[in-house]
């Protein structure tokens, strides 16, 4: 019968393969359990071996490896090719209130593209309705779509379309 001591001093309870430990000591005569306990850091017929203390590396000797592209903060290091860089980037404190990102495309205070030219109000002396803004109700979009429809069948289809469908087909 081999005397097995736990790596945790004073442990009482069930251990590997059902070996019962009392105050850090248990017994077994099974060679497989003894071999496992030896490889797992238990002491066999002796006190358990002292655990190795890891060496703390000297930070001056630690190197970093960049995986992928290095990150660049456009608020600190703006470049002319940046799309919508932060306002006041490179001019003010990048962590202060003067530098802020304008937001995602379509969601900020600044437009993501130049404004579309205003439709001509007069065309060949006739008043032609201009494309309505997307904020207009579906009835306005249906009226516009019916006015630009190529034939009566297309004009009839306009009445069945949703606002999103109208904008997709006639909005741009």
C-alpha positions as CSV (number, residue, x, y, z in Angstrom):
1,X,0.0,0.0,0.0
2,X,1.5,3.3,-1.1
3,X,1.1,6.5,1.0
4,X,-0.1,9.4,-1.2
5,X,0.1,13.0,-0.1
6,X,-1.9,15.8,-1.8
7,X,-0.3,18.8,-3.3
8,X,-2.7,20.9,-1.2
9,X,-1.6,20.5,2.4
10,X,-4.4,19.4,4.8
11,X,-6.9,18.4,2.1
12,X,-9.6,16.1,3.2
13,X,-12.0,14.4,0.7
14,X,-12.2,12.3,-2.4
15,X,-9.2,12.4,-4.7
16,X,-8.3,10.7,-8.0
17,X,-9.9,7.3,-8.6
18,X,-11.9,7.5,-5.4
19,X,-8.9,7.6,-3.1
20,X,-10.0,9.2,0.2
21,X,-7.7,11.8,1.7
22,X,-7.6,12.8,5.4
23,X,-5.5,15.8,6.3
24,X,-3.6,15.5,3.0
25,X,-2.8,11.8,3.2
26,X,-4.4,8.8,1.4
27,X,-3.5,5.2,0.5
28,X,-3.8,3.0,-2.6
29,X,-2.2,-0.1,-4.0
30,X,-3.4,0.4,-7.6
31,X,-0.3,0.9,-9.8
32,X,-2.4,3.0,-12.3
33,X,-3.6,5.4,-9.5
34,X,-0.1,5.6,-8.1
35,X,1.4,6.5,-11.5
36,X,-1.3,9.1,-12.2
37,X,-0.8,10.7,-8.7
38,X,3.0,10.8,-9.3
39,X,2.6,12.6,-12.7
40,X,-0.1,15.0,-11.2
41,X,2.2,16.3,-8.5
42,X,1.1,14.1,-5.5
43,X,3.8,12.8,-3.2
44,X,4.2,9.0,-3.2
45,X,5.5,7.6,0.1
46,X,6.9,11.1,0.8
47,X,5.8,14.7,0.9
48,X,4.7,16.1,-2.4
49,X,7.4,17.9,-4.4
50,X,7.6,21.6,-4.1
51,X,5.8,23.3,-7.0
52,X,8.0,25.2,-9.3
53,X,7.9,29.0,-8.9
54,X,7.7,30.7,-12.3
55,X,10.4,33.2,-13.1
56,X,9.1,36.7,-13.6
57,X,10.5,37.9,-16.9
58,X,12.4,41.2,-17.1
59,X,10.1,43.6,-18.9
60,X,13.2,45.0,-20.8
61,X,13.7,41.6,-22.4
62,X,10.0,41.1,-23.4
63,X,9.4,41.7,-27.1
64,X,6.0,42.2,-28.8
65,X,4.9,40.7,-32.1
66,X,2.5,42.7,-34.2
67,X,-0.1,40.4,-35.8
68,X,-1.8,42.0,-38.8
69,X,-1.8,45.8,-39.4
70,X,-0.7,48.0,-36.6
71,X,-3.6,50.1,-35.2
72,X,-3.6,53.8,-35.8
73,X,-5.7,56.3,-34.0
74,X,-7.0,58.9,-36.5
75,X,-7.6,61.4,-33.6
76,X,-3.9,61.3,-32.8
77,X,-2.3,60.7,-36.2
78,X,-4.8,62.0,-38.9
79,X,-3.9,61.4,-42.6
80,X,-5.4,63.0,-45.7
81,X,-6.8,59.6,-46.9
82,X,-8.9,59.1,-43.7
83,X,-12.6,58.9,-44.5
84,X,-14.4,61.4,-42.1
85,X,-11.6,61.8,-39.6
86,X,-12.5,63.1,-36.1
87,X,-13.2,66.8,-36.0
88,X,-10.1,68.8,-34.9
89,X,-7.9,65.7,-35.2
90,X,-4.2,66.4,-34.8
91,X,-5.0,70.0,-33.7
92,X,-6.4,69.6,-30.2
93,X,-6.1,67.1,-27.3
94,X,-7.3,63.8,-28.8
95,X,-8.8,62.9,-25.4
96,X,-10.5,66.2,-24.8
97,X,-13.9,67.5,-25.8
98,X,-12.7,69.4,-28.8
99,X,-11.9,66.2,-30.8
100,X,-15.0,64.1,-31.6
101,X,-15.9,61.6,-34.3
102,X,-18.7,62.7,-36.6
103,X,-20.4,59.3,-36.4
104,X,-21.1,56.5,-38.8
105,X,-22.1,57.1,-42.4
106,X,-25.7,58.2,-42.5
107,X,-26.0,58.7,-38.8
108,X,-23.9,61.7,-37.9
109,X,-24.4,65.5,-38.1
110,X,-22.4,65.7,-41.3
111,X,-23.5,64.3,-44.7
112,X,-21.7,61.2,-46.0
113,X,-21.9,62.5,-49.6
114,X,-22.4,65.8,-51.3
115,X,-26.0,66.9,-51.4
116,X,-27.8,66.1,-54.6
117,X,-28.5,69.0,-56.9
118,X,-31.9,70.6,-56.5
119,X,-34.3,69.5,-59.2
120,X,-35.1,72.0,-61.8
121,X,-38.4,73.7,-61.0
122,X,-39.0,74.7,-64.6
123,X,-38.5,72.3,-67.5
124,X,-39.5,73.4,-71.0
125,X,-41.8,76.0,-69.5
126,X,-43.8,73.3,-67.7
127,X,-44.0,72.7,-63.9
128,X,-42.6,69.2,-63.3
129,X,-42.8,67.7,-59.9
130,X,-39.5,67.0,-58.3
131,X,-38.5,63.9,-56.5
132,X,-39.9,64.2,-52.9
133,X,-37.6,63.8,-49.9
134,X,-37.6,60.3,-48.3
135,X,-39.4,61.8,-45.3
136,X,-42.6,62.5,-47.3
137,X,-45.5,60.1,-46.8
138,X,-46.3,57.3,-49.1
139,X,-49.2,59.2,-50.8
140,X,-46.7,61.9,-52.0
141,X,-44.4,59.2,-53.3
142,X,-47.2,57.4,-55.1
143,X,-48.3,60.7,-56.7
144,X,-44.7,61.4,-57.9
145,X,-44.2,57.8,-59.2
146,X,-47.5,57.9,-61.1
147,X,-46.4,61.2,-62.7
148,X,-43.2,59.6,-64.0
149,X,-44.7,56.2,-64.9
150,X,-44.1,55.2,-68.5
151,X,-47.6,53.8,-69.1
152,X,-50.9,53.1,-67.4
153,X,-50.0,49.6,-66.3
154,X,-46.9,51.0,-64.4
155,X,-49.1,53.7,-62.9
156,X,-51.6,51.1,-61.7
157,X,-48.7,49.1,-60.0
158,X,-47.7,52.2,-58.1
159,X,-50.8,52.1,-56.0
160,X,-49.8,48.6,-54.7
161,X,-46.2,49.5,-53.8
162,X,-44.9,50.3,-50.4
163,X,-43.0,53.5,-49.7
164,X,-39.7,51.6,-49.5
165,X,-40.4,50.0,-52.9
166,X,-41.3,53.4,-54.4
167,X,-38.1,55.0,-53.1
168,X,-36.0,52.1,-54.4
169,X,-37.6,52.2,-57.9
170,X,-38.2,56.0,-58.3
171,X,-35.9,57.6,-55.7
172,X,-32.6,57.7,-57.4
